[in-house]
Amino acid sequence: MGKSTRRYSAKLKFQVVLEALRGEKTPGQIAKAYGIHPNTVGLWKHMLLERGPAIFDGASGRRDSEQRIADLEQLLGKKEVEIALLKNFLGRSA
């Protein structure tokens, strides 16, 4: 029988990490209060500290997203041309 993976909301994760950052309780106490594994508290805390600066870097993140969208649109255009050429080729050989 397999072990199912529990999913936690972003709000709960943030609340747990805030408690961990306050330092008033140990990770074990926080984990017990929320019914999670103590290692999970540390993992979530590490994730927030690692990715936290990106929250305040909105302009750069937006530029990255816009560039990614432009690249994908260009790729999509190329694929549409390839499909049209293949359809044209198959139509002539049939």
HTML snippet that shows the backbone in 3Dmol.js (N, CA, C, O; Angstrom):
<script src="https://3Dmol.org/build/3Dmol-min.js"></script>
<div id="view" style="width:600px;height:400px;position:relative"></div>
<script>
const pdb = `
ATOM      1  N   MET A   1       0.839  -1.177   0.000  1.00  0.00           N
ATOM      2  CA  MET A   1       0.000   0.000   0.000  1.00  0.00           C
ATOM      3  C   MET A   1       0.882   1.239   0.000  1.00  0.00           C
ATOM      4  O   MET A   1       1.735   1.379   0.876  1.00  0.00           O
ATOM      5  N   GLY A   2       0.698   2.151  -0.970  1.00  0.00           N
ATOM      6  CA  GLY A   2       1.547   3.321  -1.127  1.00  0.00           C
ATOM      7  C   GLY A   2       1.199   4.431  -0.157  1.00  0.00           C
ATOM      8  O   GLY A   2       0.079   4.525   0.345  1.00  0.00           O
ATOM      9  N   LYS A   3       2.177   5.252   0.084  1.00  0.00           N
ATOM     10  CA  LYS A   3       1.994   6.394   0.965  1.00  0.00           C
ATOM     11  C   LYS A   3       1.531   7.587   0.128  1.00  0.00           C
ATOM     12  O   LYS A   3       2.172   7.911  -0.872  1.00  0.00           O
ATOM     13  N   SER A   4       0.455   8.238   0.505  1.00  0.00           N
ATOM     14  CA  SER A   4      -0.040   9.368  -0.276  1.00  0.00           C
ATOM     15  C   SER A   4       0.690  10.638   0.158  1.00  0.00           C
ATOM     16  O   SER A   4       1.036  10.805   1.327  1.00  0.00           O
ATOM     17  N   THR A   5       0.914  11.522  -0.801  1.00  0.00           N
ATOM     18  CA  THR A   5       1.591  12.780  -0.548  1.00  0.00           C
ATOM     19  C   THR A   5       0.560  13.828  -0.162  1.00  0.00           C
ATOM     20  O   THR A   5      -0.410  14.054  -0.885  1.00  0.00           O
ATOM     21  N   ARG A   6       0.775  14.462   0.977  1.00  0.00           N
ATOM     22  CA  ARG A   6      -0.139  15.512   1.418  1.00  0.00           C
ATOM     23  C   ARG A   6       0.252  16.819   0.769  1.00  0.00           C
ATOM     24  O   ARG A   6       1.435  17.091   0.568  1.00  0.00           O
ATOM     25  N   ARG A   7      -0.718  17.609   0.447  1.00  0.00           N
ATOM     26  CA  ARG A   7      -0.482  18.923  -0.145  1.00  0.00           C
ATOM     27  C   ARG A   7      -0.901  19.978   0.873  1.00  0.00           C
ATOM     28  O   ARG A   7      -1.943  19.870   1.519  1.00  0.00           O
ATOM     29  N   TYR A   8      -0.072  20.983   0.994  1.00  0.00           N
ATOM     30  CA  TYR A   8      -0.342  22.063   1.936  1.00  0.00           C
ATOM     31  C   TYR A   8      -0.497  23.366   1.166  1.00  0.00           C
ATOM     32  O   TYR A   8       0.160  23.583   0.148  1.00  0.00           O
ATOM     33  N   SER A   9      -1.367  24.223   1.661  1.00  0.00           N
ATOM     34  CA  SER A   9      -1.597  25.497   0.992  1.00  0.00           C
ATOM     35  C   SER A   9      -0.396  26.415   1.188  1.00  0.00           C
ATOM     36  O   SER A   9       0.372  26.265   2.137  1.00  0.00           O
ATOM     37  N   ALA A  10      -0.253  27.353   0.285  1.00  0.00           N
ATOM     38  CA  ALA A  10       0.827  28.328   0.378  1.00  0.00           C
ATOM     39  C   ALA A  10       0.683  29.163   1.643  1.00  0.00           C
ATOM     40  O   ALA A  10       1.676  29.553   2.258  1.00  0.00           O
ATOM     41  N   LYS A  11      -0.554  29.432   2.025  1.00  0.00           N
ATOM     42  CA  LYS A  11      -0.812  30.228   3.229  1.00  0.00           C
ATOM     43  C   LYS A  11      -0.303  29.498   4.473  1.00  0.00           C
ATOM     44  O   LYS A  11       0.320  30.110   5.340  1.00  0.00           O
ATOM     45  N   LEU A  12      -0.564  28.201   4.562  1.00  0.00           N
ATOM     46  CA  LEU A  12      -0.105  27.411   5.707  1.00  0.00           C
ATOM     47  C   LEU A  12       1.421  27.363   5.741  1.00  0.00           C
ATOM     48  O   LEU A  12       2.030  27.538   6.796  1.00  0.00           O
ATOM     49  N   LYS A  13       2.028  27.129   4.589  1.00  0.00           N
ATOM     50  CA  LYS A  13       3.490  27.071   4.521  1.00  0.00           C
ATOM     51  C   LYS A  13       4.100  28.388   4.989  1.00  0.00           C
ATOM     52  O   LYS A  13       5.067  28.397   5.751  1.00  0.00           O
ATOM     53  N   PHE A  14       3.530  29.497   4.528  1.00  0.00           N
ATOM     54  CA  PHE A  14       4.041  30.804   4.913  1.00  0.00           C
ATOM     55  C   PHE A  14       3.894  31.027   6.413  1.00  0.00           C
ATOM     56  O   PHE A  14       4.799  31.559   7.054  1.00  0.00           O
ATOM     57  N   GLN A  15       2.768  30.627   6.968  1.00  0.00           N
ATOM     58  CA  GLN A  15       2.521  30.769   8.403  1.00  0.00           C
ATOM     59  C   GLN A  15       3.539  29.955   9.200  1.00  0.00           C
ATOM     60  O   GLN A  15       4.070  30.434  10.202  1.00  0.00           O
ATOM     61  N   VAL A  16       3.810  28.734   8.761  1.00  0.00           N
ATOM     62  CA  VAL A  16       4.788  27.875   9.430  1.00  0.00           C
ATOM     63  C   VAL A  16       6.172  28.513   9.376  1.00  0.00           C
ATOM     64  O   VAL A  16       6.886  28.535  10.379  1.00  0.00           O
ATOM     65  N   VAL A  17       6.552  29.030   8.212  1.00  0.00           N
ATOM     66  CA  VAL A  17       7.875  29.634   8.060  1.00  0.00           C
ATOM     67  C   VAL A  17       8.000  30.892   8.912  1.00  0.00           C
ATOM     68  O   VAL A  17       9.052  31.135   9.502  1.00  0.00           O
ATOM     69  N   LEU A  18       6.945  31.690   8.983  1.00  0.00           N
ATOM     70  CA  LEU A  18       6.999  32.881   9.833  1.00  0.00           C
ATOM     71  C   LEU A  18       7.242  32.507  11.290  1.00  0.00           C
ATOM     72  O   LEU A  18       8.026  33.157  11.982  1.00  0.00           O
ATOM     73  N   GLU A  19       6.571  31.465  11.748  1.00  0.00           N
ATOM     74  CA  GLU A  19       6.796  31.009  13.123  1.00  0.00           C
ATOM     75  C   GLU A  19       8.229  30.530  13.310  1.00  0.00           C
ATOM     76  O   GLU A  19       8.849  30.787  14.342  1.00  0.00           O
ATOM     77  N   ALA A  20       8.744  29.841  12.318  1.00  0.00           N
ATOM     78  CA  ALA A  20      10.119  29.348  12.409  1.00  0.00           C
ATOM     79  C   ALA A  20      11.109  30.510  12.441  1.00  0.00           C
ATOM     80  O   ALA A  20      12.095  30.463  13.178  1.00  0.00           O
ATOM     81  N   LEU A  21      10.858  31.543  11.654  1.00  0.00           N
ATOM     82  CA  LEU A  21      11.753  32.698  11.613  1.00  0.00           C
ATOM     83  C   LEU A  21      11.712  33.511  12.900  1.00  0.00           C
ATOM     84  O   LEU A  21      12.709  34.121  13.285  1.00  0.00           O
ATOM     85  N   ARG A  22      10.572  33.519  13.558  1.00  0.00           N
ATOM     86  CA  ARG A  22      10.476  34.241  14.832  1.00  0.00           C
ATOM     87  C   ARG A  22      11.395  33.626  15.887  1.00  0.00           C
ATOM     88  O   ARG A  22      11.909  34.326  16.760  1.00  0.00           O
ATOM     89  N   GLY A  23      11.591  32.324  15.798  1.00  0.00           N
ATOM     90  CA  GLY A  23      12.494  31.650  16.714  1.00  0.00           C
ATOM     91  C   GLY A  23      11.954  31.425  18.110  1.00  0.00           C
ATOM     92  O   GLY A  23      12.713  31.068  19.011  1.00  0.00           O
ATOM     93  N   GLU A  24      10.668  31.624  18.313  1.00  0.00           N
ATOM     94  CA  GLU A  24      10.065  31.437  19.638  1.00  0.00           C
ATOM     95  C   GLU A  24       9.838  29.963  19.951  1.00  0.00           C
ATOM     96  O   GLU A  24       9.779  29.578  21.118  1.00  0.00           O
ATOM     97  N   LYS A  25       9.712  29.140  18.916  1.00  0.00           N
ATOM     98  CA  LYS A  25       9.482  27.707  19.079  1.00  0.00           C
ATOM     99  C   LYS A  25      10.517  26.942  18.274  1.00  0.00           C
ATOM    100  O   LYS A  25      11.083  27.462  17.312  1.00  0.00           O
ATOM    101  N   THR A  26      10.755  25.716  18.670  1.00  0.00           N
ATOM    102  CA  THR A  26      11.654  24.855  17.908  1.00  0.00           C
ATOM    103  C   THR A  26      10.908  24.324  16.686  1.00  0.00           C
ATOM    104  O   THR A  26       9.677  24.309  16.666  1.00  0.00           O
ATOM    105  N   PRO A  27      11.644  23.892  15.678  1.00  0.00           N
ATOM    106  CA  PRO A  27      10.971  23.291  14.514  1.00  0.00           C
ATOM    107  C   PRO A  27      10.097  22.098  14.915  1.00  0.00           C
ATOM    108  O   PRO A  27       9.043  21.877  14.320  1.00  0.00           O
ATOM    109  N   GLY A  28      10.524  21.341  15.907  1.00  0.00           N
ATOM    110  CA  GLY A  28       9.726  20.213  16.376  1.00  0.00           C
ATOM    111  C   GLY A  28       8.391  20.650  16.960  1.00  0.00           C
ATOM    112  O   GLY A  28       7.365  20.013  16.723  1.00  0.00           O
ATOM    113  N   GLN A  29       8.408  21.735  17.723  1.00  0.00           N
ATOM    114  CA  GLN A  29       7.164  22.246  18.303  1.00  0.00           C
ATOM    115  C   GLN A  29       6.225  22.777  17.221  1.00  0.00           C
ATOM    116  O   GLN A  29       5.016  22.552  17.255  1.00  0.00           O
ATOM    117  N   ILE A  30       6.807  23.476  16.278  1.00  0.00           N
ATOM    118  CA  ILE A  30       5.988  24.013  15.168  1.00  0.00           C
ATOM    119  C   ILE A  30       5.392  22.860  14.363  1.00  0.00           C
ATOM    120  O   ILE A  30       4.210  22.874  14.019  1.00  0.00           O
ATOM    121  N   ALA A  31       6.222  21.867  14.069  1.00  0.00           N
ATOM    122  CA  ALA A  31       5.760  20.715  13.288  1.00  0.00           C
ATOM    123  C   ALA A  31       4.630  19.992  13.992  1.00  0.00           C
ATOM    124  O   ALA A  31       3.652  19.598  13.358  1.00  0.00           O
ATOM    125  N   LYS A  32       4.756  19.816  15.286  1.00  0.00           N
ATOM    126  CA  LYS A  32       3.717  19.122  16.061  1.00  0.00           C
ATOM    127  C   LYS A  32       2.412  19.917  16.043  1.00  0.00           C
ATOM    128  O   LYS A  32       1.329  19.340  15.941  1.00  0.00           O
ATOM    129  N   ALA A  33       2.517  21.236  16.141  1.00  0.00           N
ATOM    130  CA  ALA A  33       1.321  22.081  16.156  1.00  0.00           C
ATOM    131  C   ALA A  33       0.563  22.016  14.830  1.00  0.00           C
ATOM    132  O   ALA A  33      -0.664  22.116  14.807  1.00  0.00           O
ATOM    133  N   TYR A  34       1.295  21.848  13.729  1.00  0.00           N
ATOM    134  CA  TYR A  34       0.656  21.838  12.415  1.00  0.00           C
ATOM    135  C   TYR A  34       0.507  20.443  11.821  1.00  0.00           C
ATOM    136  O   TYR A  34      -0.051  20.287  10.735  1.00  0.00           O
ATOM    137  N   GLY A  35       0.997  19.440  12.516  1.00  0.00           N
ATOM    138  CA  GLY A  35       0.861  18.072  12.028  1.00  0.00           C
ATOM    139  C   GLY A  35       1.731  17.771  10.825  1.00  0.00           C
ATOM    140  O   GLY A  35       1.320  17.038   9.925  1.00  0.00           O
ATOM    141  N   ILE A  36       2.932  18.332  10.803  1.00  0.00           N
ATOM    142  CA  ILE A  36       3.853  18.087   9.706  1.00  0.00           C
ATOM    143  C   ILE A  36       5.164  17.549  10.267  1.00  0.00           C
ATOM    144  O   ILE A  36       5.364  17.537  11.481  1.00  0.00           O
ATOM    145  N   HIS A  37       6.043  17.111   9.399  1.00  0.00           N
ATOM    146  CA  HIS A  37       7.336  16.576   9.830  1.00  0.00           C
ATOM    147  C   HIS A  37       8.287  17.746  10.130  1.00  0.00           C
ATOM    148  O   HIS A  37       8.268  18.742   9.408  1.00  0.00           O
ATOM    149  N   PRO A  38       9.106  17.647  11.167  1.00  0.00           N
ATOM    150  CA  PRO A  38      10.042  18.737  11.488  1.00  0.00           C
ATOM    151  C   PRO A  38      10.987  19.099  10.342  1.00  0.00           C
ATOM    152  O   PRO A  38      11.351  20.265  10.188  1.00  0.00           O
ATOM    153  N   ASN A  39      11.387  18.115   9.540  1.00  0.00           N
ATOM    154  CA  ASN A  39      12.247  18.415   8.393  1.00  0.00           C
ATOM    155  C   ASN A  39      11.541  19.310   7.382  1.00  0.00           C
ATOM    156  O   ASN A  39      12.181  20.099   6.687  1.00  0.00           O
ATOM    157  N   THR A  40      10.226  19.185   7.305  1.00  0.00           N
ATOM    158  CA  THR A  40       9.447  19.995   6.375  1.00  0.00           C
ATOM    159  C   THR A  40       9.523  21.467   6.766  1.00  0.00           C
ATOM    160  O   THR A  40       9.577  22.337   5.897  1.00  0.00           O
ATOM    161  N   VAL A  41       9.526  21.746   8.054  1.00  0.00           N
ATOM    162  CA  VAL A  41       9.637  23.131   8.522  1.00  0.00           C
ATOM    163  C   VAL A  41      10.943  23.737   8.001  1.00  0.00           C
ATOM    164  O   VAL A  41      10.953  24.839   7.453  1.00  0.00           O
ATOM    165  N   GLY A  42      12.026  23.011   8.177  1.00  0.00           N
ATOM    166  CA  GLY A  42      13.319  23.493   7.708  1.00  0.00           C
ATOM    167  C   GLY A  42      13.383  23.645   6.207  1.00  0.00           C
ATOM    168  O   GLY A  42      13.983  24.592   5.698  1.00  0.00           O
ATOM    169  N   LEU A  43      12.767  22.716   5.493  1.00  0.00           N
ATOM    170  CA  LEU A  43      12.753  22.769   4.033  1.00  0.00           C
ATOM    171  C   LEU A  43      12.010  24.007   3.543  1.00  0.00           C
ATOM    172  O   LEU A  43      12.501  24.730   2.677  1.00  0.00           O
ATOM    173  N   TRP A  44      10.829  24.249   4.099  1.00  0.00           N
ATOM    174  CA  TRP A  44      10.044  25.408   3.696  1.00  0.00           C
ATOM    175  C   TRP A  44      10.769  26.709   4.038  1.00  0.00           C
ATOM    176  O   TRP A  44      10.744  27.663   3.260  1.00  0.00           O
ATOM    177  N   LYS A  45      11.410  26.742   5.197  1.00  0.00           N
ATOM    178  CA  LYS A  45      12.159  27.928   5.606  1.00  0.00           C
ATOM    179  C   LYS A  45      13.298  28.183   4.621  1.00  0.00           C
ATOM    180  O   LYS A  45      13.514  29.318   4.196  1.00  0.00           O
ATOM    181  N   HIS A  46      14.011  27.143   4.267  1.00  0.00           N
ATOM    182  CA  HIS A  46      15.116  27.262   3.316  1.00  0.00           C
ATOM    183  C   HIS A  46      14.603  27.753   1.958  1.00  0.00           C
ATOM    184  O   HIS A  46      15.233  28.601   1.327  1.00  0.00           O
ATOM    185  N   MET A  47      13.468  27.226   1.512  1.00  0.00           N
ATOM    186  CA  MET A  47      12.900  27.628   0.224  1.00  0.00           C
ATOM    187  C   MET A  47      12.559  29.122   0.223  1.00  0.00           C
ATOM    188  O   MET A  47      12.831  29.825  -0.750  1.00  0.00           O
ATOM    189  N   LEU A  48      11.961  29.600   1.319  1.00  0.00           N
ATOM    190  CA  LEU A  48      11.594  31.009   1.389  1.00  0.00           C
ATOM    191  C   LEU A  48      12.833  31.889   1.396  1.00  0.00           C
ATOM    192  O   LEU A  48      12.882  32.900   0.695  1.00  0.00           O
ATOM    193  N   LEU A  49      13.827  31.515   2.177  1.00  0.00           N
ATOM    194  CA  LEU A  49      15.032  32.318   2.251  1.00  0.00           C
ATOM    195  C   LEU A  49      15.783  32.322   0.919  1.00  0.00           C
ATOM    196  O   LEU A  49      16.402  33.321   0.552  1.00  0.00           O
ATOM    197  N   GLU A  50      15.726  31.214   0.206  1.00  0.00           N
ATOM    198  CA  GLU A  50      16.414  31.106  -1.078  1.00  0.00           C
ATOM    199  C   GLU A  50      15.697  31.887  -2.174  1.00  0.00           C
ATOM    200  O   GLU A  50      16.341  32.556  -2.983  1.00  0.00           O
ATOM    201  N   ARG A  51      14.386  31.809  -2.204  1.00  0.00           N
ATOM    202  CA  ARG A  51      13.602  32.434  -3.277  1.00  0.00           C
ATOM    203  C   ARG A  51      13.022  33.786  -2.886  1.00  0.00           C
ATOM    204  O   ARG A  51      12.428  34.465  -3.724  1.00  0.00           O
ATOM    205  N   GLY A  52      13.180  34.180  -1.649  1.00  0.00           N
ATOM    206  CA  GLY A  52      12.590  35.414  -1.144  1.00  0.00           C
ATOM    207  C   GLY A  52      12.918  36.662  -1.941  1.00  0.00           C
ATOM    208  O   GLY A  52      12.021  37.460  -2.211  1.00  0.00           O
ATOM    209  N   PRO A  53      14.182  36.863  -2.332  1.00  0.00           N
ATOM    210  CA  PRO A  53      14.510  38.080  -3.075  1.00  0.00           C
ATOM    211  C   PRO A  53      13.718  38.238  -4.372  1.00  0.00           C
ATOM    212  O   PRO A  53      13.483  39.364  -4.811  1.00  0.00           O
ATOM    213  N   ALA A  54      13.309  37.152  -4.982  1.00  0.00           N
ATOM    214  CA  ALA A  54      12.543  37.215  -6.228  1.00  0.00           C
ATOM    215  C   ALA A  54      11.185  37.882  -6.020  1.00  0.00           C
ATOM    216  O   ALA A  54      10.618  38.441  -6.959  1.00  0.00           O
ATOM    217  N   ILE A  55      10.670  37.826  -4.811  1.00  0.00           N
ATOM    218  CA  ILE A  55       9.380  38.449  -4.515  1.00  0.00           C
ATOM    219  C   ILE A  55       9.449  39.951  -4.755  1.00  0.00           C
ATOM    220  O   ILE A  55       8.495  40.554  -5.248  1.00  0.00           O
ATOM    221  N   PHE A  56      10.584  40.552  -4.404  1.00  0.00           N
ATOM    222  CA  PHE A  56      10.734  41.993  -4.512  1.00  0.00           C
ATOM    223  C   PHE A  56      11.349  42.426  -5.832  1.00  0.00           C
ATOM    224  O   PHE A  56      11.547  43.620  -6.058  1.00  0.00           O
ATOM    225  N   ASP A  57      11.652  41.484  -6.698  1.00  0.00           N
ATOM    226  CA  ASP A  57      12.259  41.779  -7.980  1.00  0.00           C
ATOM    227  C   ASP A  57      11.226  41.631  -9.088  1.00  0.00           C
ATOM    228  O   ASP A  57      11.435  40.888 -10.047  1.00  0.00           O
ATOM    229  N   GLY A  58      10.120  42.336  -8.953  1.00  0.00           N
ATOM    230  CA  GLY A  58       9.007  42.210  -9.881  1.00  0.00           C
ATOM    231  C   GLY A  58       9.337  42.585 -11.304  1.00  0.00           C
ATOM    232  O   GLY A  58       8.910  41.900 -12.234  1.00  0.00           O
ATOM    233  N   ALA A  59      10.091  43.663 -11.504  1.00  0.00           N
ATOM    234  CA  ALA A  59      10.390  44.121 -12.861  1.00  0.00           C
ATOM    235  C   ALA A  59      11.227  43.093 -13.612  1.00  0.00           C
ATOM    236  O   ALA A  59      10.953  42.799 -14.775  1.00  0.00           O
ATOM    237  N   SER A  60      12.221  42.559 -12.970  1.00  0.00           N
ATOM    238  CA  SER A  60      13.088  41.569 -13.617  1.00  0.00           C
ATOM    239  C   SER A  60      12.306  40.297 -13.916  1.00  0.00           C
ATOM    240  O   SER A  60      12.440  39.720 -14.995  1.00  0.00           O
ATOM    241  N   GLY A  61      11.502  39.869 -12.976  1.00  0.00           N
ATOM    242  CA  GLY A  61      10.690  38.678 -13.186  1.00  0.00           C
ATOM    243  C   GLY A  61       9.719  38.846 -14.328  1.00  0.00           C
ATOM    244  O   GLY A  61       9.472  37.907 -15.085  1.00  0.00           O
ATOM    245  N   ARG A  62       9.167  40.034 -14.457  1.00  0.00           N
ATOM    246  CA  ARG A  62       8.241  40.327 -15.537  1.00  0.00           C
ATOM    247  C   ARG A  62       8.966  40.291 -16.883  1.00  0.00           C
ATOM    248  O   ARG A  62       8.450  39.747 -17.859  1.00  0.00           O
ATOM    249  N   ARG A  63      10.163  40.873 -16.927  1.00  0.00           N
ATOM    250  CA  ARG A  63      10.935  40.863 -18.175  1.00  0.00           C
ATOM    251  C   ARG A  63      11.270  39.435 -18.579  1.00  0.00           C
ATOM    252  O   ARG A  63      11.194  39.082 -19.756  1.00  0.00           O
ATOM    253  N   ASP A  64      11.644  38.607 -17.593  1.00  0.00           N
ATOM    254  CA  ASP A  64      11.951  37.211 -17.888  1.00  0.00           C
ATOM    255  C   ASP A  64      10.735  36.502 -18.459  1.00  0.00           C
ATOM    256  O   ASP A  64      10.848  35.737 -19.416  1.00  0.00           O
ATOM    257  N   SER A  65       9.577  36.755 -17.875  1.00  0.00           N
ATOM    258  CA  SER A  65       8.340  36.130 -18.354  1.00  0.00           C
ATOM    259  C   SER A  65       8.000  36.601 -19.759  1.00  0.00           C
ATOM    260  O   SER A  65       7.610  35.804 -20.613  1.00  0.00           O
ATOM    261  N   GLU A  66       8.149  37.908 -19.995  1.00  0.00           N
ATOM    262  CA  GLU A  66       7.848  38.443 -21.320  1.00  0.00           C
ATOM    263  C   GLU A  66       8.795  37.873 -22.370  1.00  0.00           C
ATOM    264  O   GLU A  66       8.372  37.582 -23.489  1.00  0.00           O
ATOM    265  N   GLN A  67      10.059  37.711 -22.025  1.00  0.00           N
ATOM    266  CA  GLN A  67      11.025  37.130 -22.958  1.00  0.00           C
ATOM    267  C   GLN A  67      10.670  35.680 -23.236  1.00  0.00           C
ATOM    268  O   GLN A  67      10.741  35.229 -24.379  1.00  0.00           O
ATOM    269  N   ARG A  68      10.289  34.947 -22.198  1.00  0.00           N
ATOM    270  CA  ARG A  68       9.906  33.537 -22.357  1.00  0.00           C
ATOM    271  C   ARG A  68       8.690  33.423 -23.274  1.00  0.00           C
ATOM    272  O   ARG A  68       8.645  32.549 -24.140  1.00  0.00           O
ATOM    273  N   ILE A  69       7.716  34.292 -23.090  1.00  0.00           N
ATOM    274  CA  ILE A  69       6.522  34.281 -23.940  1.00  0.00           C
ATOM    275  C   ILE A  69       6.900  34.574 -25.390  1.00  0.00           C
ATOM    276  O   ILE A  69       6.413  33.915 -26.309  1.00  0.00           O
ATOM    277  N   ALA A  70       7.771  35.564 -25.591  1.00  0.00           N
ATOM    278  CA  ALA A  70       8.198  35.900 -26.955  1.00  0.00           C
ATOM    279  C   ALA A  70       8.910  34.721 -27.606  1.00  0.00           C
ATOM    280  O   ALA A  70       8.673  34.425 -28.777  1.00  0.00           O
ATOM    281  N   ASP A  71       9.778  34.048 -26.859  1.00  0.00           N
ATOM    282  CA  ASP A  71      10.486  32.882 -27.394  1.00  0.00           C
ATOM    283  C   ASP A  71       9.512  31.767 -27.773  1.00  0.00           C
ATOM    284  O   ASP A  71       9.655  31.133 -28.819  1.00  0.00           O
ATOM    285  N   LEU A  72       8.524  31.538 -26.914  1.00  0.00           N
ATOM    286  CA  LEU A  72       7.543  30.484 -27.190  1.00  0.00           C
ATOM    287  C   LEU A  72       6.665  30.836 -28.388  1.00  0.00           C
ATOM    288  O   LEU A  72       6.316  29.961 -29.180  1.00  0.00           O
ATOM    289  N   GLU A  73       6.306  32.116 -28.524  1.00  0.00           N
ATOM    290  CA  GLU A  73       5.515  32.536 -29.681  1.00  0.00           C
ATOM    291  C   GLU A  73       6.304  32.335 -30.973  1.00  0.00           C
ATOM    292  O   GLU A  73       5.746  31.917 -31.989  1.00  0.00           O
ATOM    293  N   GLN A  74       7.601  32.632 -30.931  1.00  0.00           N
ATOM    294  CA  GLN A  74       8.443  32.433 -32.102  1.00  0.00           C
ATOM    295  C   GLN A  74       8.528  30.948 -32.450  1.00  0.00           C
ATOM    296  O   GLN A  74       8.439  30.581 -33.622  1.00  0.00           O
ATOM    297  N   LEU A  75       8.697  30.105 -31.455  1.00  0.00           N
ATOM    298  CA  LEU A  75       8.754  28.664 -31.676  1.00  0.00           C
ATOM    299  C   LEU A  75       7.433  28.152 -32.253  1.00  0.00           C
ATOM    300  O   LEU A  75       7.423  27.323 -33.163  1.00  0.00           O
ATOM    301  N   LEU A  76       6.337  28.648 -31.721  1.00  0.00           N
ATOM    302  CA  LEU A  76       5.019  28.258 -32.216  1.00  0.00           C
ATOM    303  C   LEU A  76       4.864  28.630 -33.691  1.00  0.00           C
ATOM    304  O   LEU A  76       4.340  27.845 -34.480  1.00  0.00           O
ATOM    305  N   GLY A  77       5.317  29.822 -34.056  1.00  0.00           N
ATOM    306  CA  GLY A  77       5.251  30.246 -35.459  1.00  0.00           C
ATOM    307  C   GLY A  77       6.046  29.324 -36.365  1.00  0.00           C
ATOM    308  O   GLY A  77       5.590  28.967 -37.451  1.00  0.00           O
ATOM    309  N   LYS A  78       7.241  28.935 -35.917  1.00  0.00           N
ATOM    310  CA  LYS A  78       8.065  28.022 -36.709  1.00  0.00           C
ATOM    311  C   LYS A  78       7.365  26.676 -36.886  1.00  0.00           C
ATOM    312  O   LYS A  78       7.378  26.101 -37.975  1.00  0.00           O
ATOM    313  N   LYS A  79       6.765  26.184 -35.827  1.00  0.00           N
ATOM    314  CA  LYS A  79       6.082  24.885 -35.897  1.00  0.00           C
ATOM    315  C   LYS A  79       4.870  24.956 -36.820  1.00  0.00           C
ATOM    316  O   LYS A  79       4.580  23.994 -37.530  1.00  0.00           O
ATOM    317  N   GLU A  80       4.160  26.081 -36.819  1.00  0.00           N
ATOM    318  CA  GLU A  80       3.017  26.239 -37.717  1.00  0.00           C
ATOM    319  C   GLU A  80       3.465  26.205 -39.169  1.00  0.00           C
ATOM    320  O   GLU A  80       2.797  25.616 -40.018  1.00  0.00           O
ATOM    321  N   VAL A  81       4.606  26.843 -39.455  1.00  0.00           N
ATOM    322  CA  VAL A  81       5.145  26.827 -40.818  1.00  0.00           C
ATOM    323  C   VAL A  81       5.532  25.408 -41.204  1.00  0.00           C
ATOM    324  O   VAL A  81       5.235  24.962 -42.312  1.00  0.00           O
ATOM    325  N   GLU A  82       6.198  24.692 -40.291  1.00  0.00           N
ATOM    326  CA  GLU A  82       6.584  23.300 -40.571  1.00  0.00           C
ATOM    327  C   GLU A  82       5.370  22.436 -40.858  1.00  0.00           C
ATOM    328  O   GLU A  82       5.387  21.626 -41.784  1.00  0.00           O
ATOM    329  N   ILE A  83       4.326  22.600 -40.076  1.00  0.00           N
ATOM    330  CA  ILE A  83       3.104  21.814 -40.264  1.00  0.00           C
ATOM    331  C   ILE A  83       2.487  22.131 -41.632  1.00  0.00           C
ATOM    332  O   ILE A  83       2.076  21.224 -42.356  1.00  0.00           O
ATOM    333  N   ALA A  84       2.425  23.412 -41.978  1.00  0.00           N
ATOM    334  CA  ALA A  84       1.859  23.806 -43.271  1.00  0.00           C
ATOM    335  C   ALA A  84       2.674  23.215 -44.425  1.00  0.00           C
ATOM    336  O   ALA A  84       2.101  22.731 -45.401  1.00  0.00           O
ATOM    337  N   LEU A  85       3.998  23.252 -44.321  1.00  0.00           N
ATOM    338  CA  LEU A  85       4.840  22.679 -45.367  1.00  0.00           C
ATOM    339  C   LEU A  85       4.634  21.172 -45.480  1.00  0.00           C
ATOM    340  O   LEU A  85       4.551  20.638 -46.586  1.00  0.00           O
ATOM    341  N   LEU A  86       4.549  20.485 -44.341  1.00  0.00           N
ATOM    342  CA  LEU A  86       4.336  19.037 -44.361  1.00  0.00           C
ATOM    343  C   LEU A  86       2.970  18.684 -44.951  1.00  0.00           C
ATOM    344  O   LEU A  86       2.850  17.722 -45.710  1.00  0.00           O
ATOM    345  N   LYS A  87       1.961  19.448 -44.608  1.00  0.00           N
ATOM    346  CA  LYS A  87       0.627  19.200 -45.169  1.00  0.00           C
ATOM    347  C   LYS A  87       0.641  19.416 -46.677  1.00  0.00           C
ATOM    348  O   LYS A  87       0.035  18.652 -47.430  1.00  0.00           O
ATOM    349  N   ASN A  88       1.335  20.457 -47.106  1.00  0.00           N
ATOM    350  CA  ASN A  88       1.439  20.747 -48.532  1.00  0.00           C
ATOM    351  C   ASN A  88       2.181  19.616 -49.241  1.00  0.00           C
ATOM    352  O   ASN A  88       1.757  19.169 -50.306  1.00  0.00           O
ATOM    353  N   PHE A  89       3.279  19.153 -48.660  1.00  0.00           N
ATOM    354  CA  PHE A  89       4.066  18.074 -49.240  1.00  0.00           C
ATOM    355  C   PHE A  89       3.257  16.786 -49.311  1.00  0.00           C
ATOM    356  O   PHE A  89       3.277  16.098 -50.331  1.00  0.00           O
ATOM    357  N   LEU A  90       2.552  16.458 -48.245  1.00  0.00           N
ATOM    358  CA  LEU A  90       1.757  15.218 -48.211  1.00  0.00           C
ATOM    359  C   LEU A  90       0.590  15.293 -49.185  1.00  0.00           C
ATOM    360  O   LEU A  90       0.199  14.283 -49.770  1.00  0.00           O
ATOM    361  N   GLY A  91       0.042  16.474 -49.357  1.00  0.00           N
ATOM    362  CA  GLY A  91      -1.073  16.648 -50.282  1.00  0.00           C
ATOM    363  C   GLY A  91      -0.655  16.416 -51.722  1.00  0.00           C
ATOM    364  O   GLY A  91      -1.451  15.911 -52.514  1.00  0.00           O
ATOM    365  N   ARG A  92       0.570  16.770 -52.084  1.00  0.00           N
ATOM    366  CA  ARG A  92       1.068  16.592 -53.449  1.00  0.00           C
ATOM    367  C   ARG A  92       1.434  15.164 -53.731  1.00  0.00           C
ATOM    368  O   ARG A  92       1.260  14.693 -54.855  1.00  0.00           O
ATOM    369  N   SER A  93       1.946  14.446 -52.720  1.00  0.00           N
ATOM    370  CA  SER A  93       2.401  13.080 -52.943  1.00  0.00           C
ATOM    371  C   SER A  93       1.271  12.060 -52.888  1.00  0.00           C
ATOM    372  O   SER A  93       1.468  10.898 -53.245  1.00  0.00           O
ATOM    373  N   ALA A  94       0.122  12.469 -52.455  1.00  0.00           N
ATOM    374  CA  ALA A  94      -0.972  11.520 -52.298  1.00  0.00           C
ATOM    375  C   ALA A  94      -1.671  11.211 -53.585  1.00  0.00           C
ATOM    376  O   ALA A  94      -2.617  10.423 -53.600  1.00  0.00           O
TER     377      ALA A  94
END
`;
const viewer = $3Dmol.createViewer("view");
viewer.addModel(pdb, "pdb");
viewer.setStyle({}, {cartoon: {color: "spectrum"}});
viewer.zoomTo();
viewer.render();
</script>
